[in-house]
């Protein structure tokens, strides 16, 4: 399998996280967003939407959209509940992530990290939606180790990527203790290095 992606993108990191967790062999091809690399004829032949991530299977078939890729790679694994209702609750979080979390948390981060903007001049409407999304996650994790059931699912992986990077976009996770605990739990579960103290990230973001 080959993964086409940008390691600065949370959507692409999701795919790397699940492939690594399941020991799926892959080759990685860097396709950096914002450079025109997703608009070449060669890339558009893989994904006419011109977006990363994309996976190309050994038989030549391709699949795009990060959460669809998560669902495909994690099929028949411990990351998808066998209980039908819990699997539906997992999907509920996947849909929410793409509609109410990624479009604001990721966009606010991109403004700072990729577009050279400042925290102060982020779009207030996007910031408000992002803060609300992070608060919702924090509340949902109160008294829970993971979002669905008692074990990690791809719902956690889908939401971990951009939540973990959110301090780079100016979001203060120090006021969200459940999120910090969950991030640390997910990092341990996936064998990821600790991203760093949230306070330090916040100071760097404002620096």
C-alpha positions in Angstrom: 0.0 0.0 0.0 1.1 3.5 -0.7 -0.1 6.5 1.3 -0.1 10.0 -0.3 -0.1 12.6 2.4 1.2 15.6 4.2 2.6 14.9 7.7 1.6 18.4 8.8 -2.1 17.5 8.1 -4.2 15.9 10.9 -6.3 14.2 8.3 -3.2 12.5 6.9 -1.8 11.7 10.4 -5.0 9.7 11.1 -4.1 7.3 8.3 -0.5 7.0 9.5 -1.7 6.3 13.1 -4.0 3.5 12.1 -1.6 1.9 9.7 1.2 2.0 12.3 -1.1 0.7 15.1 -2.2 -2.3 13.0 1.3 -3.0 11.5 0.1 -2.4 8.0 3.1 -2.2 5.6 3.1 1.0 3.5 5.2 3.4 1.5 4.7 7.1 2.2 4.7 9.7 -0.6 4.8 13.3 0.6 2.2 15.5 -1.1 2.4 18.8 0.5 -0.9 20.8 0.6 -0.8 24.4 -0.7 2.1 23.8 -3.1 0.1 22.7 -6.1 1.1 19.1 -5.6 -2.5 18.0 -5.2 -3.5 19.7 -8.6 -1.1 17.9 -10.9 -2.6 15.5 -13.5 -0.8 12.6 -11.8 -2.4 13.3 -8.4 -5.8 14.1 -9.8 -5.8 10.7 -11.4 -5.6 9.3 -7.9 -8.2 11.6 -6.4 -10.1 14.0 -8.7 -11.0 16.1 -5.6 -7.4 17.1 -5.3 -7.1 16.4 -1.6 -4.9 14.3 0.7 -4.8 11.7 2.1 -5.2 9.1 -0.5 -4.2 5.4 -0.3 -3.3 3.3 -3.3 -3.7 -0.4 -2.8 -1.4 -3.0 -4.3 -4.1 -3.9 -6.9 -4.2 -0.2 -8.0 -7.5 0.8 -6.4 -7.5 4.1 -4.6 -9.4 5.5 -1.6 -9.6 9.0 -0.4 -11.3 10.8 2.6 -9.5 10.2 5.9 -12.3 8.7 7.8 -13.3 6.4 5.0 -9.7 5.2 4.9 -9.7 4.7 8.7 -12.8 2.6 8.4 -11.3 0.5 5.6 -7.9 -0.1 7.2 -9.4 -0.8 10.6 -12.0 -3.3 9.4 -12.1 -6.5 11.5 -9.8 -5.0 14.0 -10.0 -4.0 17.7 -10.5 -0.4 16.6 -14.1 -1.0 15.3 -16.6 -2.2 17.9 -18.3 -5.6 17.2 -21.5 -4.2 18.8 -23.6 -2.6 16.1 -24.8 0.2 18.3 -21.3 1.1 19.5 -20.1 1.0 15.9 -22.9 3.5 15.1 -21.8 5.7 18.0 -18.3 5.6 16.6 -19.6 6.7 13.2 -21.5 9.5 15.0 -18.2 10.9 16.2 -16.6 10.4 12.7 -19.4 12.5 11.1 -19.2 15.1 13.9 -15.4 15.4 13.5 -15.7 16.2 9.8 -18.6 18.6 10.2 -18.1 20.4 13.6 -14.4 19.9 14.6 -12.0 19.7 11.6 -13.6 22.7 9.7 -12.8 25.0 12.6 -10.0 23.6 14.7 -7.9 22.7 11.6 -8.7 25.9 9.8 -7.7 28.1 12.7 -4.5 26.1 13.1 -3.8 26.4 9.3 -4.2 30.2 9.5 -1.3 30.4 12.0 0.9 27.5 10.9 0.6 27.6 7.1 -0.7 31.1 6.2 1.6 33.2 8.4 -1.3 34.7 10.3 -1.4 35.4 14.0 -3.5 34.1 16.8 -5.0 37.6 17.2 -6.2 37.8 13.6 -7.9 34.4 13.4 -11.5 34.5 12.2 -13.6 35.0 15.4 -16.5 32.9 14.1 -14.2 30.0 13.3 -12.5 30.4 16.7 -15.8 30.4 18.6 -16.9 27.2 16.8 -13.5 25.5 17.5 -13.6 26.5 21.2 -17.1 25.0 21.4 -16.0 21.8 19.7 -13.1 21.4 22.1 -15.4 22.1 25.1 -17.8 19.5 23.8 -15.1 16.9 23.6 -13.8 17.7 27.0 -17.3 17.2 28.5 -17.8 14.0 26.5 -14.7 12.5 28.0 -15.5 13.3 31.6 -15.2 9.9 33.4 -14.3 8.1 30.2 -11.0 6.8 28.8 -12.2 6.8 25.3 -15.1 8.2 23.3 -17.0 5.0 22.6 -17.1 1.9 24.9 -14.2 1.0 27.0 -11.5 0.7 24.4 -10.0 2.9 21.7 -11.8 3.1 18.4 -11.1 5.0 15.2 -13.4 7.7 16.6 -10.5 8.5 19.0 -8.0 8.4 16.3 -10.0 10.6 14.0 -10.4 13.3 16.7 -6.9 12.9 18.2 -5.0 14.2 15.3 -6.2 17.9 15.1 -7.0 18.1 18.8 -3.5 17.1 19.6 -2.2 19.9 17.3 -4.7 22.5 18.4 -2.4 24.5 20.7 -0.4 25.4 17.5 -3.6 27.2 16.4 -3.8 29.1 19.7 -6.2 26.9 21.6 -5.5 26.5 25.3 -5.9 22.9 26.4 -4.8 23.7 30.0 -8.4 24.5 30.8 -9.6 21.2 29.4 -8.2 18.5 31.8 -10.3 15.7 30.3 -8.8 16.4 26.9 -5.3 16.4 28.2 -5.8 13.1 29.9 -7.4 11.6 26.8 -4.6 12.8 24.6 -2.0 11.2 26.9 -3.9 8.0 27.0 -4.2 7.8 23.2 -0.5 8.6 22.7 0.3 5.7 25.0 -2.2 3.4 23.3 -0.8 4.2 19.8 2.9 4.3 20.9 3.2 8.0 19.9 5.8 10.2 21.6 4.2 12.7 23.9 3.6 15.9 21.9 4.7 18.0 24.8 3.4 19.9 27.7 0.3 21.8 26.7 1.4 24.9 28.6 4.6 24.9 26.6 2.7 24.6 23.4 0.4 27.4 24.3 3.4 29.7 25.2 5.0 28.9 21.9 1.8 29.6 20.0 1.5 33.0 21.7 5.2 33.7 21.4 
